[in-house]
């Protein structure tokens, strides 16, 4: 690792310094990271930790992957931003390669995951009015309970998490919420006003919930039969995390629209995109949607380097192969502090015996043992290491989890 920026303040002092000046919208673990490389981070005192969260999948390729850092440095010396008022020499190549990787026709570049979701909602509604013929301002979108698609006002309008919603109304209308993994309920909610069904192939924030086999294929069949779009939010699940480029590939499903983000920026810059068919994304015309930074040259350069890594298939194979190590290791812990888990590729939601502590408490114990994870609801923790993690590092993390739960 390279040397961190110099500071005369330790972790405790830096954490105290944040209290009066940072809005309290996060409750981070008490570790102050100063530098990182690969699957490892180091705090200001020089303690090392194995990162088993990977920035909620934003760091699929690890911290400071050399190919991504090189692409960023090279572009920083040339051009960083033009706005979309002009063309730039990096955007076309990025869009072409991302479309080819995902098997789609067109790309709408944005910045954050929430922007991708908002853009997907707008595209679906525009398609409903211009193509399907839904009367003006009547379009509806069907979503799943316990979803997590972001935190903008429109997105929390269809959240069922009261912590995300409370105090932020009035909310945006036009959404119908049905239980996840329930095709019958979804079919009952879809009618002639439905523009799209918007779901996560795996619900990450809800604890890594994986639907039954056939659910995604059923959503695809239903949306085709009912004449609406299937929009898949692959912001966390996509780009190699589950052992395929996209999680929907586990059922050989091709949505009309896919939302991408997080790993698309390589952990360097925020990059997101809406990708889909020409028939759908082609409904947008100049002036109807945009972003000053969306598709900027720096983002396009880093995004292209990310696509190049995925084009080899190496990271998808690693996630699939190491996913076996993860599942087998977690299975061995069932009854030894773990009461259940769900895993696909290098992504798992692990339910810990509540008598041993809540998710936050377990995360803090793991932190003190040199392993960084993040809790979600109740006594569930999430494991999502970089796809660069080794089998030995993964086994070591599972051994530490066993130690924390059994001693």
Secondary structure, 3 states (H helix, E strand, C coil): CCCCCCCCCCHHHHHHHHHCCCCCCCCCCCCCEEEEEECEEEECCCCEEEECCHHHHCCCCCECCHHHHHHHHHHHCCCCCCCCCCCCCCHHHHHHHHHHHHCCCEEEEECCHHHHHHHHHHHHHHHHHHHHCCCCCCCEEEEECCCCCCCCHHHHCCCCCHHHHCCCCCCCCCEEEECCCCHHHHHHHCCCCEEEEEECCEECCCCCEECCCCHHHHHHHHHHHHCCEEEEECCCCCCCCCCCCCHHHHHCCCCCEEEECHHHHCCCCCCEEEEECHHHHCCCCCCCCCCCCCCCHHHHHHHHHHHHHHHCCHHHHHHHHHHHHHHHHHHHHECCCEEEEEECCCCEEEEECHHHCCHHHHHHHHHHCCEECEECCCCEEEECCCCCCCHHHHHHHHHHHHHHHHC
